[in-house]
């Protein structure tokens, strides 16, 4: 049976304040970790090269009649497309809509082993990829099926000027992160005002 003396209100308040400070310190540490994870998360610019590489391995596999490899690369492209949609829903849905003919038609073509239809759809898909790049403000990124280009960055390089206001990767992510923090701060201020209103007679 506990026989100690009851604590005073001042002691209770001191203990509560100590607990609150501990919680605040831990929350700040968690926030720093979340900020780090946010900065390390992949974005469209980091995942698109993988998407391109899968597309071109698919191309070479289909040309060689290696339909097992072509089917594998096609499924991997669908996986990356889902990741892109999760990371950036707006652009992910745009990519999905532009490449709808590819995603709906390629699986059947691979299953049939139809090389002629395969190559036709690849040409059409390349044009759709370049249209999508133009739609998001990157018309200078022109995908090509030429066997001499890099698999990971299969672009046609031509003389051009740097596009004004063009942003990629972490620059765009930093802006998004700042907007996210601003929304959080706004939410905290609104909660504080609501709490004050509750206690105001």
N, C-alpha and C positions, 0 to 999 in steps of 0.2 A: 504494500500500500504506500502510495506516495505521500510523504509528510512534509515536503518543502513548503516554503512560504509562497503565497500568490504573488505574481509579478505586478508591478505598478503600471498604470496606463503609459507613463513615460517610457518604461522599459519595453512595453509591447510596441509602442510607436517606433522606438529605436530598432527593434528587431524587424519590423515591417519595412522600414526604410532600407535596412541592410539587405533584406531579401530583394527589394525592388532594384537596388543598385547592382546586385549580383545578376539578376535577370537582364537588366539593361546591358551590362558588360557582355553577357553571353549572346544577346541578340546582335550586338555590334559585331562580335566575332563571326556569327553566322552570316550577317550581311556582307562582310568582307569576303567570306568564302563564296557566297552566291555571286558577288561581283566578279570574282576570279573565274568561276565556272561560266558566267555569262560571256566573259571576254574570250574564253577558250572554245566556246561552242562553234561548230561548223556553220558556215553560211553558204549562200548560193555560189559564191565565187570559189569556195574550197571544194564543193561537191560536183560542180559542173564538169571539171576535168575528168572525174571518174565516169560520169555519164557519157562523156565524149569517147573515152577510151573503150568503154563497153560497146558503144555503138560501132566503133571501127573494128574491134575484134569480131563482133557479130558480122560485119561486112565481109571480112576476110574468110571467116568460117563458112559463111553461106556460099561465097564464090568457090570455095574448095569442096563444097558438098559435105562439110562436117556439120551436120544438122544438130548433133548432140551439143556441140560447143555453142552453136548459134542459139539454140534454145536456152542454154544456161545463161548466156550473156543477155538475152532478151529478158529473162526473169530478173537478173541483177539490175537491169535498167529500170524495170518496174519498181524494184525495191528502192533504188536511189530516188526515183520520182516521188515515192511516198515520203521519203525523208525530206526532200525539198519542200513538199507541200506542208509538212509539219513545221519546218523551220521558218518558212515564209509562205503562209497560206495564199496570199494574193498572187505572188509570182508562181507558186506551185500550181495553182489552179489554172493560171494562164498557160503554163507549159503543158499541162495535161490537156487543155482544150486545143492548143495548136497541134499537138502530136496525137490527137484522138485517132486519126486514120491509121497511124503506125501501131498504136497500142491495141486497136481492135482487129487489125488485119494481119499483123506479123506472125502471131502464134499459129494461125491456121496455115499460113504459107510455109512456115518452118515444118509443121507436122506433115504437110504434103510433099515437102522437098522440092518445091517448084522454084527453080533457080531464076527463070525469066520474070515471074511475078515478084520474086524477092528483090531483084535488082531494080525493077521499076519502082517498087515501094521505097527502096532506099533513096533513089533519086528524088522522089516526091518528099520524103522525110527531110532530106538535106535542105530543100527549098523552104520547108515549113520551119526548120530550125533557124534559118537565116531571117525569116519573116518575124519569128518570135524575138530574135535579138534586136531587130529594128524596132519592134513594138516597145521594148524596155529601154530604149535609148542607146543600144550598142550595135548600130548597123555595121560598124567596122569589123565586128567579129563574124567572119564568113566561113562557115564550115565547108570542107571539101572532102570528097571521097578519093582524092589523089593518093596513091600508095606511098608517095614520097614525103607526105606531111607527117608531123609527129602524131602518134596515137593519142597522146594526152592533151595536146593543144593543136587539133587539126584545122588550123586557120590558114586562109590565103592571105599573105602579107603584101600590101600595096602601099605606096606613098600616101600619107594622110596627116591631118593635124589633130592635136589633142582636143577632144570634145570638151567644150566649156561646161562646167558643172557636173561632169561625169564622176560618179562615185561607185566604188566597188568594195566589197568585203568589209573590213573592219571600220572604215570611215562611216559607211552607212549604219553599221551596227552600233557605233558610238553614239550617233544621233538618236537611234532607237532607244539605247540605254538611257540617255539623258531624258528623253520624253517619258520613259518608264518611271524614272526617279521623280520627275515633276508630278506625274499623276499620283504617285505614292504620297508625296509631300502634301499635295492638295487633299488627298483622302484623309491624312492624319489631321490636318487643320480643320477639316469639316467635322471629324469625330470630336476634336477638342471643343469646338463651338457647341456641338450638340450636348456634350457633357456639362458645359457651363450653363447652357439654357435649362437643363434639367434641374440644376441646383439654384437657379435664380428664382427668387420668390415672385 
